[in-house]
Amino acid sequence: MTQMPMRRVAVLGGTRIPFCRSHTAYAELSNLDMLTAALCGLADRFGLAGAHIDEVVGGAVITHAKDWNLAREAVIGSSLARTTPGITMMQACGTSLQAALGLAAKIATGQIESGIAMGSDTTSDAPIVFQKKFAKRLVKASRAKSLGQRVGAFKGMAPGELAPLPPDTREPRTGLGMGEHCELMAKEWGISRQDQDILAFESHCKAAAAYDEGFMDDLVVPNAGLFRDNNIREDASLEKLAELKPVFDKSGGTITAGNSTPLTDGAATVLLASEKWAKSKEIPIQAYLTLGRTSAVDYVEGEGLLMAPTVAVSELLDQAGLALQEFDYYEIHEAFAAQVLATLKAWESEAYCRDRLGRNAPLGTIDQAKMNVKGSSIAFGHPFAATGARILSVLAKLLHSGCGQRGLISVCTAGGMGVAAILEGVEAQGTGGSEAKEMGAA
Amino acid sequence: MPITLPDLKDWTFSVDFEGIAWAIIDRQGESMNSLGRSAIEELGEIVEALEQAQAGEVKGLVLMSGKDSGFIAGADIREFKGFDTEETVKEVVKQTIELFDRIEALPMPVVVAIHGYCLGGGLELALACDWRIADREEGTRLGFPEVKLGIFPGLNGTVRAIRVAGPMDAMTAMLTGRMLRPGAARAMGLVDQLVPTRHNLRWAARKAVLQKRRSKGAPWWKKLMAKQPVRGMLAKQMRAKTAEKVREDHYPAPFRLIDLFELHGDDLAAMKRAETEMFAPLMASETSRNLRRVFGLSEMLKDAAPKNGFRPRKVHVIGAGTMGADIAAWCVVSGMQASLQDLDQGQIEKGIHRAKKLFKKRLRGKTAFDSGVARLIADPGGKQIKHADVIIEAIIEKLDVKQKLFADLETKAKPGAVLATNTSSLKLEDIAKPLKDPGRLVGLHFFNPVAQLPLVEVVHGEGTREEEVGKACRFVTAINKLPLVVKSCSGFLVNRVLAPYMMEAVRLYQDGQPREKIDQAALKFGMPMGPMELMDMVGLDICNKVGEELNLAPKTDGASDNVLASLVNQGKLGKKTGEGFYVWEDGKPKRDAEATFDDAELARLGRELVQPLLDETARAEADGIVKDADHVDAGVIFGTGFAPFRGGPLHYRKSQDANAAGKAAA
């Protein structure tokens, strides 16, 4: 078999629908509706109606059994050519970033020319299922050959079995919710309530400013009568944030509804391609996706559940031969303000970097003025699987605007995992010439 | 031998390996399918081929559309031109009726799968099929819009609709001309099966053929409604309801349809025969011809908007008075985002409060309402200017203020955004003077109340670029209004022709005609509202000012004011102050209930009242302030509500002259 030389992976830009707090404007919409709308928006923006894309990859975290072929169904419902395959995959909050990394590897190795990474989530249309015991009875009844067998399947049934099970986002192995885990991290790392509130406040201010200056204009397409995210608080104030009560630990906690992400409905997409394909479609390249890494921590034995990005970034930097400070932009997904702050503290901690990351020196401090410059998930909201694509779109556009040449992404996910990636600007890659790092997805 | 029909142009026909025949309508050179002569003839060929097919060779026939825009939007109205005698009408419909009967008689199941529009003749064709499937997509609509054209379904649709939906639902659909969503059509029985998307149609149709599905028709309890004495009561009720909406002397079609139902509602075979007898005179009538003309005029106005390119989504309105705020609210109802700017925060709040009332009516459901509220942005600081695709100024009518505003807007607006003024009394050219690019400014003249009136005058100043006019027209159609391009001149078209009409009413009133009589005369002529009531609604101060500006105010014999000026001096300005020509209570004028007048006298007075409007319309045409006579008629009909069944003022004048000439000759 012939081995193709590695190719650069171009990020051409992303489009998403406005994100909405759950049970608001998208209360009637399903993941399929939202993904389809976001794909149509992307196709519209890049003139891809009727165009064949080699692979469309993505999924949703909170999903119905009937949506087992979600990505492909969304493709069929969109304006893309119906010959476009859709592959449903999921890695919790890292879904669409991981989808992008997978596509990037295939583009780099010449397997495909174009791909769309995407994700959607809704907690408004959450699947509600029967308990295992009752579900088993139903399966048994459906396989029954006689009336007797059918009736027999329900023998000895207790009324309690009928109570449905709502979807549960708690960690199966710890029984703790994401917020409760993050509350533990905040305590472990000594993250103050005030620092969390400041980070949340700034996220809202930066996101509102991004809309004001028109930065979001081509990133967001109207959907269901909505033109922009409905979670951003232009009137956010530190005083108001300080008044909120802790949610997860009522007595001594620091995490509030204000300094964490709300439950959100929404979908996002991002278009990746080889340079050849981009040129043939006359779509300008915004940035290159050069490296990615997924890591996990052993939270079962007590590590911080959302600390995996510290590991993923550390390993990524080793691979890239870069220092943490050699970036112009940092996109650190804000699951919770405390999660971001704990991550930053860990990178600064000599002990953590030595003992956990195996480094002889701390990764060090980052310039927070370069972090989440257009706001992040606390303001925009966080439809789990959609967030990676949202961040890729924002960072690619930032690099395209020419004010910086390298950006770092990190996203924490359920199950103690983290996904990290590096995007480089066209100029850095262009002048880098042969020296430019080729793509090697983890 | 497999059946092939390779020479079809409006349809494609094929029989697949399972023995299912697929007839796909995709009319050549048309963006939307209509049931024109060639489409009907080709469908005849298809039916003939199936009639001659050997038993078992074809398992069933599926009718579908090859166009995204929909199934069939109705008959081809362009072909109605020749239908001027009852005999030609009867002859033409007879052929189609026979074809539909043959489709119904085909031995194999016939299934129709509907996406998008399925209206009028298209729905009548669907009703001749055995099984109707529609998708639930957003744009799918079924309905009988015929009454709006002065007719009713004439291809036996009246009979078949009653057969499947029962008399109540079928008659309501035909009398109102309402466009039904798929869910409503299914609930009535016009459709047998719904599928979620258009992609499901083909497969649902295949299954329906293989399962030999046939519509069962309306349930027994619905059919009971067609029996006497219920039918007579229903007919009476329908007549009363219809009379609330339209006058029988102006719009006979719905009343004839009710007659048809009352006479034959329980004998569908007899109804079938009678349908054509009652349909033909309507179709050949002047009323229907005029209404078809009006429909054509509305399409003509829409055509002024370029189909591609400019896509307005965000609108910024400066000036939150009644007009400005209502424009913003209407844009939101049409799906756009609108920001509302005013120096007075209280005005913005008032505007938003009024907008919410409109949203309650127009945006059904909590989520739609909430999104609407979110799309209407209070923007006292003008932060949205730079994002707006269209910027509309609706502030005080002072030249220097407007000039300053637009000079400033020009520096802030994004390139390509439309800059528009809603001025009605200042010259567009003067406002544009200080601009670096004066060719960018257009006028967008809305009418009050914005939500009700369908016309917007797009003012083409001397220096305005064509491209900007086109973009403005595109914006107007995007908010579901009709754009009329007018030259920049005093009163444009609509106010120019309305003013003499209203002043004529003032003169008649001053000369002793009762206000009720004047208003009734106008209604008798076919105006949607009497001029006295209209002036009270507009505001007598405004009417008086316009009258004086155009030098039309009625003359008085001596030093005393005319009646309009004296009412204004007394502070009686109409509805807004509680009294004008009428005393207003709860938003309604108090009329003298005793006042009844002779019909012939009302007709005479109506003509007298309208004469100045007709004369001014002719002058406006001569001055060339709009493209041509049809545009004049279109503007006056959609801008003033001028009796649509009369086909427009110029058209009416011409036919009056022709009548007079005819009488003279005889």
HADDOCK unambig.tbl for C-alpha pairs under 7 A between the chains (distance, minus, plus):
assign (segid A and resid 24 and name CA) (segid B and resid 367 and name CA) 6.54 0.50 0.50
assign (segid A and resid 25 and name CA) (segid B and resid 367 and name CA) 5.03 0.50 0.50
assign (segid A and resid 25 and name CA) (segid B and resid 371 and name CA) 6.32 0.50 0.50
assign (segid A and resid 214 and name CA) (segid B and resid 387 and name CA) 6.74 0.50 0.50
assign (segid A and resid 225 and name CA) (segid B and resid 335 and name CA) 5.98 0.50 0.50
assign (segid A and resid 225 and name CA) (segid B and resid 371 and name CA) 5.66 0.50 0.50
assign (segid A and resid 225 and name CA) (segid B and resid 372 and name CA) 6.87 0.50 0.50
assign (segid A and resid 226 and name CA) (segid B and resid 371 and name CA) 5.66 0.50 0.50
assign (segid A and resid 226 and name CA) (segid B and resid 375 and name CA) 6.72 0.50 0.50
assign (segid A and resid 227 and name CA) (segid B and resid 337 and name CA) 7.00 0.50 0.50
assign (segid A and resid 227 and name CA) (segid B and resid 375 and name CA) 6.95 0.50 0.50
